[in-house]
Amino acid sequence: MNNRQNVDYGLLSSGEFTVNEISVAHRYVTPPNTYLRYSNEHKHDRMVYVVSGRCRFDMFNDKPTIASAGNIVYIPHNIAYRTEWLDDISGEVYSINYIMNDTAGHQITLCPEIHMFHECDNHMTDGFFKECYYTFENEGFGFALKCKITFLRLLYTIATAENEKKNSKIAKAIKFIESNYLDDFSITELAKMCNLGECMFRRVFKSETGISPLKYRNRLRIMRAYELLVSEACSVTKAMELTGFYDASYFNKTFKAYTGKSPSEIKGKKR
């Protein structure tokens, strides 16, 4: 899971930085399409937007980031990492490569590790990446400046999404679920954290996240189960138990609802 506390949202919201040497790419990929990049091999940070397919990003460790359609993945320039496209679905991806400097001219990063932003409006962020790519490819008058402006709008959207989440009426409950999604807890507990009645809490939660608290927790559990199946010598049964599911039928049904494939299909592919 991503540690959102490592992202320097204060830097983003302050705007005390410059963006330099920006370039944009777009490509289609056929799984597995594995890619390796070594530490300081490139000087650019990278924002990757997944249009379709599912991609695994990791820093050569057992904590991968699994990105799917609509997700934005940030990769700092000074780390070693690899990517691998999963399943049998062809992927499409946009990437913006850039250098960010502080007011003293020193290169800086938003986060010391790979991080996924998934709270942003998909339609809006999709538009920013495509607009940036179209501008860069056509190289019209002031194209580099326009690319930077579009990219800054993307960063502003990311910062705004975080600020809205921080000021949410259910922020405490969301933070609690994200930190304790493998444990069992009640709606009563969550509602009390937010000083809301249970009915009001359910309504606000659905309004702000689009899903119920149970589905929010289950989504986190399934993401973790997926990570276990694709990255470790972990059986389907073990992945189920480690992520808090005790009914195989329910686990399989929930897993397929979120990933489009059954746990055994994911495990079989890794063999």
N, C-alpha and C positions, 0 to 999 in steps of 0.2 A: 504494500500500500504506500501511497505517496505521503511524505511528511510535508504538509502545506505550510508548517511553521518555518521551513527553511527558505521559502520564497521571500525576497525583499520587496514586499508590497509597498512599504514606505517609500522606497526609491521610485517605484512606478508612479505612485500618486503625486510625488513631489515634482517629477519631470526634470530633476537635476542631473541630466545626462545628455549625451549626444549619440546619434545613430550614424554609423559610417560604413562605407563599402558594402552596401546592401545589394543582394542579388536574389533572384527568385527562380525556382525550378518546378516543373510539373512532370510527372511520369506515371506510367502504368506498370505494374509489376505482376509477375507470375510466381506464386509460392514455390519454394521457400525463399528464394532471392535473399540469401544471407549476406550481410554486409558488416565488415569490421572497420573500426576506426581507432587508431591508437592515440594516446595522450599527446596533446599539442601537435598532432599531425596537421591539423588545420587551425587557423587562427580565428575562424568565425563561430559564433554561437548560432544555433539553429532552432527555428520554430517549425514544427512539422504538423500539417493538418491532414488527417486521414479522411478521405472522401468515401472510400469503400474498402472492404476487406478488414483483416485483423492482423495487427503487427505486434511482435514482442520486442521490447527494448530492454537491454540489461547492461550493467557495468561489469560483466563477467562474474556475476555473483548469483545467489539463489533468490534474489528479490526483483523479479522482472516487472516491468510495466507493460500491461497488455492494453493496447489502444485499438479502438474500433471506430466505425464511421462517426464523425462529428467531434472526435477528440483532438485536442491540441497537445503536442508533446514538446517540451522545451529541453534542449540538449546544450550544456555549456561547452565551450571550446576546449577546455583543459582536462577532459576526462577520456578514458578509453571505454569504448562501448561496442555493442554489436546489435544488429537488428535481424529479425527473421519473420517473414510473412507466414501466417499460420493457416490451417485448414486448406481447402482446395479452391478457395474463392480468389479470383484475381483482384488485385488492389489498385487503388488510385490515390496519389498523394501529391500535395503541394508542400514546398519548403521555402522558407525565407531565411537566408543566411546573412549575417550582419555582425558588426563589431559595435559594442556599446562602451563608451568611455565616460568617466566621471568628469567633473568640472576642472580637474587638474590634468586631464588628458590620459589618465591611467585606464587600461582596459578592465572592465568589471563584468560580473555575471549576475543574473537574477537569482540564481540558485546554484549551490555547489554540486548538484547531482541532477539526474534525469527527473523531470517532474511533468505530470499530466494535468492540464487544466480541462475540467469537464463540466464546469458550472456555467459556461458562457452560452449565449444564444447561438445554436448551431447555424441558423439561417444567416445571421449577421456575420459570424466569423467566416463562414464559407464565402460570403461575398467579399470580405476583405482580402482573403488569399487570392481569389480569382481576379479581383481588380488589380492587385499588386502584380500578379503574373502577366496579365494583359498589358499593363503599362510598361513593364520591364521588357517584354518581348517586342513591343512595337517601337520602343525607343523614340517616342515623339518629343516635342519640345519640353524640356524640364522633366523628363521621365524619372530621373534619379530622385529629384526633389518630391515628385508626386508619389513615388514608391515609399519614401520616408514618411510622408504625411499619412498615407494609408496604413503603414505599419504602426505609426504612433496611435492612430485611431484604434487599431487592434489592441495595443497595449492598454489604452484607456478603457476599452471594453472589459479586458481581463481584470483590471484594477477595480472597476465599478462593480463587476460581478462579485468580487471578494468583499467589497465594502457592503454590498447589499446582504450578503450572507452573514457577515459579522453583525449587522444591525437587525437581523431577522428576529422576529418574535420567538422563533423556535431554534435559535442558534445553539443554545445550550444542549437541547435534545439532539440536534444533528451531530454536534461535537461528541456527545456521549455515545451515540450509536456508532460513529466512526471509530471510536477508541475501544468499544466493548461489543462489537458486532458478533463476536463468537459466544457471548454470554446470553443468558435469557433475562429479560426484563419486561416489565409490564407497561402498558399505556399509562396507567395511573402514575407510575414513577416518572415517566417522561413529561407528563402534563404538569406535575408538581414542580419540576425543574423550571418550567416556563411560566409558572403562576397562572395556568389556564385550566379550565375545566376539561374533562376528557373529550366531550363532544366538540367544544371549541378547538381544542388542540388538534383533533383529527381533521377538522375542516381547514385550519390554518396550515397544517403540515401538507395536506393534499394540494392546497392552493399554491404553496411556495415550491414544492418539489415535484408535483405532478403525480405522485404515488403515495401510498399509505406508509406509515412507519414500518410495518411488517415487510412490505415489499422493498423498502429502502434497505433494511437490514439484510434481507435475503439476497439482494443484488450484490452487496458487499461480500457476503458469504460465498456466493457463486463465483465472483471474481477471484476470490482466494482459492477456491477449489480448482478453478481453471489453471491458476498459476501453479498449484501443486502438481496437477496432472501433466502439464507441459514442461515443467522444469525439474522435477524430482522423480526418483524411483518410488513412486507412490501409487498404490493400487486405487481403484475406484472406491472400494469400501473404506480404505484408510482416509482418502480425501473427504469422503462423506462424513466420517466420524470427526475428523479434525476441524471441520467447518460447522459443526453443530447440528447436522441432520442425522436423524435416527431411523427414518423410514426410507428405504431404498426407492420405492415407487415415487414418493413425493420428491425426493432428491433428483431423480432422473427427469421427472416432469418439469421441475423448476429450472434445472440446469439447461434443458433444451429450450425452454421458453426464453431464457436470457441469451443463450449462445447460438441457438439454431442447430446444435448437434447434441447427441447424448454423451455422457461421460465416457462410455466405452469407445465411442467413435474417436474422441480426442485421444484417449489412451492408446488405441490401436494404431493411430497415425504416428505416434511417437516411436512405436516399435519399428 
